[in-house]
């Protein structure tokens, strides 16, 4: 598909590349994926393109190429309702939850025109409200809107998967 859009992207927490594939199909130019798991990175490389296999906590924005967008889906297991057993025991401090702040750090360091982060719908629940508020505070140069989206309805697919989608646009 030829690119009609003037956009390029870096995918943080790239996984196997599902989010990147959607952006590529929309006409955005893929620049780089960043993924910790070498097996996932191999799939990403075969299907999407260049990927850096590295822990995001050791990545510095100054070492990344320029892109107009940063996208990504930080690990959601700690926020997921599938984790209700821990929640019922008062455990909500899964260390993976803090990776949304690494996403925010890279965005602040790179200063793209916009970003898109996806995660579990429970990120917007009262249980995790403080995480979302802290995430937004770490991005003072962006107008941010977060919503829960039913992906099946959005894409016309027969599924009920819901996700939190946070979109930020850099302030002028």
N, C-alpha and C positions, 0 to 999 in steps of 0.2 A: 504494500500500500504506500503510495507516495504521501509524504507529509504535507498537509495543507496548513498545519498549525506551526506557529513559531514557539514550540516548547520542547524542552529536553528534560530528562529526569534522572535522578539517582534514587534507587530503591533501598532503603534501610530495612534490615530484617527480611531480606528478599525471599527466603524460603525457596520453593521450587519455581517461583516466578508468576503466579497467578495474577497478582496485582499489576506487575510489569506488563504482562501480556495484554491486559485490557488497555493500558496506556499506549502501548505500541500500536495496537489495532486502531486506536483513536487518532493516530497520526503523530504522536509525540516521539521524539528521538530518544532512544535508550542510551545513557552514558555509562552507568555502572550500577551493579548490585553489590550489596554488602551482606554477607551471610556467615554465620559462625559454623554451621554444620557442613563439613566437606561433602557429604553425600548430597545434601540439598543443593549446595553450590554447583556440584557437577551437573545436576539436572538443569539448574538455572543456566549454566554456561552453554549447554547443548541447545536449549530452547529459546533463550533470550539473548545472551551475549556476555560480555566481560563481567566478572564478579570477583570481588576481593573477599577472600576467606579470612575473616578476622573478627575478634571480639569488638563489638561497637564501642565498648568502654575504652578501647585502645586506639580508636580512630580519631583523628583530628581533622576538623573541617578544612583547615588551611592546606591539608595534603590531598584534598579531593578536587576533582575537576569541577568546572563551573556548570551549573544546570539551572533552568528556570523553575523547576519543581523538585521538591523532595517528597517522596511517598514512602509508605511503609506500614507494616503491621507488627508492632512490638508484641512479644509473647503475651497471650491473654489468659493463660491458665489460672493465674492468681485472681483474676477478675471474674472468671467464668462461673456461672451458676452451677456447673458440674463440680465445683469446689465447695459445695454447701456443707459438707461434713466438717471441713476446717472452720467455715464461718460459724457454724453452730457451736463450735468450741472456742469462739472468740478469736480465731487465728485469721487475720486478714493482711499479715505483713509478709506475704510471699516475696522474696527478693526480686523475682522477675517483674513485679509490679513497678519497680523503680526504673525499668528500662524505657518507660515512656518519657522519662526526664532526659535520658540519653538522646532520644529522638529530638526533643526540644533543644538540647545543647547543640547538636549538629545543625539544626535549622538556624539557630542564632549565630553560629559560627559562619555558615555559608551564605546566609541572607538571600535565599531564593525569592522569586516573586510570590510564590505560593507553596503550600504544602497540603498534603492529604494524609491523615493517619486513620487507620481502622483498628478496631478492637472489639471486645465483647460488649454487648449492650448494657451489662451491669456496671460498666465503668461510669455510666451516668446515674447510677442508683445512689441513694442517700448513704449507703455503706461505703462507697468509694468517692463521694463528692469531694473530699479533701485532695485526692489525687488529681482529679480533673482541674480543680481550682489552682493547685500548685503548677500543673502543666501549663495552664494559661498564663500564670504569673511569670513563668520562665520565658514567655514569648511576648514581651511588651510591645514589640514593633509590628505585631500582626493583629488584624481584626480576625477573630476566630468564631466559628459557629460549629457546634457539635449537635448532631441529631442521631436518633436511632432510625435506621433504615431497614426495611424489609427487602432483602436483596432479590428475592423471587419476584416481588411486585415490580421492582425497579427494572429488572432485566427480562421480565415476562417468563420466568421459569417456574416450574411446579415445585417450589420449595418454600419453607417458612423461615429460613435462616435470617436472623436479625443481627445487625452489627452497629456499633457506634462509629460514625464517620465524623471526623473533625477536619474541617477545611479552614485554612488560614491564608489570608491575603496580606502581603506586606503593606503597611501604611505608607502613604505618600510622603 
